[in-house]
Structure formats: structure tokens, C-alpha cells
């Protein structure tokens, strides 16, 4: 593989439900934006082009929405203790209209995954420990799913650390303990 033409660095790939596209968080000229890669034509389309950082993109089951983490609200509404934090956002895949999900202001809300019901599982460090939560879209309510004293952890504070298998509703997460990472 020779990489993706025009996109020197990228991460967090997510297959579209129809298997035609891959969502990517890409870095170009120092800026992190969202991109859509067409598997057949090998063309890349930039979905966001702004000063904000967008990462951890995923699709809903129908492929009509893109759910991701962004620091846009922190840029617009202010930093938390001098730090830009990430919130969740939903983009309409066709119009590209973005709607922000306002949960846990001032926390890093990362790694969204959409379950079979269309609800969003994500990680947040709202209380200082990174645990898993479910945002029920219809009710606009949040439920805490884990309460791990050390928190769910990736290699870095921004690394994804959960993955969801929609059909059987299984979630895998990584945890650092006993001087190593384990998958649960």
C-alpha cells in the first residue's frame, strides 16, 4: 500500500456500513480534519476544513451520520483550566451539518461508537478517570457503564480504547494494569 494520495497522515479508520468508504481522521499541514476515502476510486474527500481538531469518526448503522469527537466548543466557549477539551458531535453525511452533543462540559469525551439501537457509547474523563458511558439519543440522557478506578486506557490520553460489535452488543476495551495492557 502506498498510503492515501494527498493525505500524509491519518488514523482511526472506520468502514462505512455499505463497505464503500472509510472514514479517517487525517492530518494535513498540521491540522486534523475528517476525511472519507472511496475504496473503489481511491479518492479522498475532505469532510471538515476548519481550525478545530476532529477525531475518532464512526458511522451510524445506516451510514447517514458520522459521529466524532471535536474541540470546536472548547475553541468557541473557552478552555477548561487552559486546556482544549473534546466533545461529541454528529454530522449529517449528506449535508455535512454538524450538531454538537453537550455532555460533561470541560471533559474529554472521546472514542464514540454507535450501538444497534443508535445510542452512542463513548469514553469520558468527567471525574478524572476515563470510563465508558452511553448517550441515549432519543432521550438525550447519559448513563455511566463502567466505574473502573484506574479508568479505561489507551496508549495516550487521546487513543481510542473501546470497540463495539453491534450485532451481539459486545464491547471490547483496553485497561492498563500490572504493568501492561489487557483487553476486556
C-alpha positions as CSV (number, residue, x, y, z in Angstrom):
1,X,0.0,0.0,0.0
2,X,1.3,3.4,-1.0
3,X,-0.9,5.3,1.5
4,X,-3.6,7.8,0.5
5,X,-2.7,10.4,-2.1
6,X,-2.9,13.9,-0.7
7,X,-3.3,12.7,3.0
8,X,0.2,12.3,4.5
9,X,-1.0,11.1,8.0
10,X,-4.2,9.5,9.1
11,X,-5.6,7.3,11.9
12,X,-8.8,5.8,13.3
13,X,-10.3,4.2,10.1
14,X,-14.0,3.3,10.2
15,X,-15.7,1.3,7.4
16,X,-19.0,2.6,6.1
17,X,-21.9,0.2,6.6
18,X,-22.1,-0.4,2.8
19,X,-18.3,-1.1,2.7
20,X,-17.7,1.6,0.0
21,X,-15.9,4.2,2.2
22,X,-13.5,4.5,5.1
23,X,-13.7,7.5,7.4
24,X,-10.4,8.8,8.6
25,X,-9.1,11.4,11.0
26,X,-6.3,12.9,8.9
27,X,-3.5,15.4,9.5
28,X,-2.5,17.7,6.7
29,X,-0.4,20.8,7.1
30,X,-0.6,20.4,10.9
31,X,-4.4,20.4,11.0
32,X,-6.6,17.4,12.0
33,X,-9.8,17.0,10.0
34,X,-12.2,14.3,8.9
35,X,-11.8,12.6,5.5
36,X,-13.8,10.0,3.5
37,X,-11.8,7.6,1.4
38,X,-13.6,5.9,-1.6
39,X,-12.4,2.3,-1.8
40,X,-13.2,1.8,-5.4
41,X,-11.9,5.1,-6.9
42,X,-9.2,5.6,-4.3
43,X,-10.2,9.2,-3.9
44,X,-10.2,11.1,-0.7
45,X,-12.8,13.7,0.2
46,X,-12.2,16.2,3.0
47,X,-15.3,16.4,5.2
48,X,-14.2,19.2,7.6
49,X,-11.8,22.1,6.9
50,X,-11.5,24.3,9.9
51,X,-9.2,25.2,12.8
52,X,-10.8,22.6,15.1
53,X,-9.5,19.1,15.6
54,X,-11.9,16.3,14.7
55,X,-11.0,12.7,15.5
56,X,-12.4,9.2,16.2
57,X,-15.0,9.2,13.5
58,X,-17.6,6.4,13.2
59,X,-20.8,5.8,11.2
60,X,-24.3,5.1,12.4
61,X,-25.7,1.8,11.2
62,X,-27.5,3.3,8.2
63,X,-24.4,5.3,7.1
64,X,-26.4,8.6,7.2
65,X,-24.5,10.1,10.2
66,X,-20.9,10.5,11.2
67,X,-20.2,10.6,14.9
68,X,-16.9,12.0,16.1
69,X,-15.0,14.0,18.8
70,X,-14.1,17.6,18.3
71,X,-12.6,20.5,20.3
72,X,-14.8,23.0,18.5
73,X,-16.9,24.0,21.5
74,X,-13.7,24.5,23.6
75,X,-12.4,26.9,21.0
76,X,-15.7,28.8,20.9
77,X,-16.8,28.7,24.5
78,X,-13.5,28.6,26.4
79,X,-10.8,26.3,27.6
80,X,-11.0,24.2,30.8
81,X,-8.1,25.1,33.1
82,X,-6.2,26.3,30.0
83,X,-6.9,23.1,28.1
84,X,-8.9,22.5,24.9
85,X,-11.3,19.6,25.6
86,X,-13.2,17.3,23.2
87,X,-17.0,16.9,23.0
88,X,-19.1,14.6,20.8
89,X,-20.7,15.8,17.5
90,X,-22.9,14.3,14.9
91,X,-22.5,15.2,11.2
92,X,-25.2,14.5,8.6
93,X,-23.3,12.5,6.0
94,X,-25.1,14.2,3.1
95,X,-25.5,17.9,4.1
96,X,-22.4,17.9,6.5
97,X,-24.5,19.8,9.0
98,X,-22.9,19.3,12.5
99,X,-24.9,19.1,15.7
100,X,-22.9,19.1,19.0
101,X,-23.9,16.8,21.9
102,X,-23.4,18.7,25.1
103,X,-22.5,16.3,27.8
104,X,-19.9,16.7,30.5
105,X,-18.6,20.2,29.6
106,X,-14.9,20.6,30.2
107,X,-14.2,16.8,30.0
108,X,-12.6,14.9,27.1
109,X,-15.5,12.9,25.5
110,X,-13.8,10.6,23.1
111,X,-14.0,7.4,21.0
112,X,-17.7,7.3,20.1
113,X,-19.2,4.0,19.0
114,X,-22.8,3.6,17.9
115,X,-24.8,0.6,19.2
116,X,-27.6,-1.3,17.4
117,X,-30.2,1.0,19.0
118,X,-28.5,4.1,17.6
119,X,-27.2,5.2,21.0
120,X,-23.6,6.4,21.4
121,X,-21.1,4.7,23.7
122,X,-18.1,6.8,24.5
123,X,-15.3,7.4,26.9
124,X,-15.1,10.4,29.2
125,X,-12.8,11.6,32.0
126,X,-15.5,13.8,33.5
127,X,-14.5,12.7,37.1
128,X,-10.8,12.4,36.4
129,X,-11.0,8.7,35.4
130,X,-11.7,7.6,31.8
131,X,-14.8,5.4,31.9
132,X,-17.5,4.3,29.5
133,X,-20.8,6.0,29.1
134,X,-24.0,5.5,26.9
135,X,-25.7,8.6,25.5
136,X,-29.3,7.7,24.7
137,X,-30.0,9.8,21.6
138,X,-33.8,9.8,21.8
139,X,-34.0,10.6,25.5
140,X,-30.8,12.8,25.4
141,X,-29.6,11.1,28.6
142,X,-26.3,9.8,29.7
143,X,-25.6,6.6,31.7
144,X,-22.3,5.5,33.2
145,X,-21.5,1.9,32.1
146,X,-18.2,1.4,33.9
147,X,-16.6,2.6,37.2
148,X,-13.0,1.4,36.9
149,X,-10.7,3.1,39.5
150,X,-7.8,3.4,37.0
151,X,-10.0,4.2,34.1
152,X,-10.2,2.6,30.6
153,X,-6.9,3.5,28.9
154,X,-5.3,3.6,25.5
155,X,-1.6,4.3,24.7
156,X,-2.2,8.0,25.2
157,X,-5.0,10.1,26.6
158,X,-6.5,10.6,23.1
159,X,-6.0,7.0,21.9
160,X,-9.2,5.0,21.2
161,X,-9.7,2.3,23.8
162,X,-13.2,0.8,23.0
163,X,-14.6,-1.1,20.1
164,X,-18.2,-2.2,19.6
165,X,-19.5,-5.2,17.8
166,X,-23.1,-4.2,17.0
167,X,-24.9,-7.5,16.3
168,X,-24.2,-9.1,19.6
169,X,-23.7,-5.9,21.5
170,X,-20.2,-6.7,22.7
171,X,-17.8,-4.0,23.7
172,X,-14.1,-4.5,23.9
173,X,-12.0,-2.1,26.0
174,X,-8.3,-1.8,27.0
175,X,-7.1,-1.4,30.5
176,X,-3.6,-0.8,31.8
177,X,-2.8,-2.9,35.0
178,X,0.0,-5.0,36.3
179,X,2.5,-3.1,34.1
180,X,0.7,-4.0,30.8
181,X,-2.4,-3.6,28.7
182,X,-5.2,-6.1,28.6
183,X,-8.4,-6.4,26.5
184,X,-11.7,-7.0,28.3
